[in-house]
Amino acid sequence: MERIVVWDRSTEDLGFAEIEVKSIRALHGGSTEVVEVPSSVDWEDLGAFVGSVKPTVFHFIGHGSANGSLALSEDLRRSSSDLIRLVRAAYSGLRGVFLSGCFTANPGPELLAELTPAGGWLVGTTAAVEDELAAQYAGHFYRQLLNVNADPARADQVASAYVVSDWVELPPHRVWVSHSNLPPVSQMAQDIHIALRQILDRPAFKIEMRQEFSLQQVLDALDDVSHALGTGQVRSRRWRTVVDPASFPPEWLQDRAIQKFVGSAHRAIVNVRHALADLDGFLNGADNVGNVVAQLTDKELTAVMELSNKIDHSRNVILKEVNRLLVSRQVLPLPPIPLSFSAQELAAARRLSNGD
């Protein structure tokens, strides 16, 4: 089902805004639902509203200026880019954004192209537009897009043909339509599981701390994983450059299940960093655990063993969460990291440190 959220920020001088809303409402049927944002919902509340309604299309009606700013109230203006980022962040399933008003694709359409929803489309204008003309174009655009199941480019061509024939005395309606070259988020989520496995299939998520060659290399790997989970860019461990074949578009991270995993992974990485910092304090300048175990006091050894196991456990939390995603997509899961020290070894060390 298509669900169009209409946010009408027009003032009384935009006399045809009501007609535009009615033309969109006329699409209401078994496969299309139209939801108008209540007048009580302002900019601060818009994200929560969009997130709760979960629209497939967001339609804005209001004033735009030549510099690309939109009038959201008498004393508040935001750029088109700001509005698009907000509604996209509020709901990752958004497929289309229609900004109806003057100059809504300014200061340059190329700046907005990168904000087009994955697998979707974005409509704006690059010049001033008559209110009635804008309302007519929107109605024809949606009739083609939703009733005829045309693609956005075809819907634009048909709508533009109508307004050209009916508004011959006015300058052409300068509409700019952007199409994403990515598949929808729901489809991309099929592929990101393989990418996630590749990100974590590295020595820093295979070897227990007792056998790790270098604490610094573990930290470097954590930096790389955090960077990849935030940007989609996979970096070379040695040269710190982006590895394009292994990287993926950041839009792939918009799926809700993926976002939940990324959040838990970042929290676990923070725990690993704290434990590594504490562990480093016991190593007396050494960069690994194995070379100093024999030189530690009983209390130091107990602390090192506990911290090493804590780091192993925190990394396993990440692997456990990603494996849930991998298994759900029939992707081979990653093996857990063995704990550095057994329960028996820890118990013996604790007895010695307590003088037993």
Helices and strands as residue ranges (DSSP letters): E 2-8, H 17-25, E 32-36, H 43-53, E 57-61, E 69-71, E 77-79, H 80-90, E 96-100, H 109-113, E 121-125, H 131-142, I 143-147, H 152-166, E 175-179, H 185-200, G 203-205, H 215-231, G 244-246, G 250-254, H 256-280, G 293-295, H 298-328, H 343-353
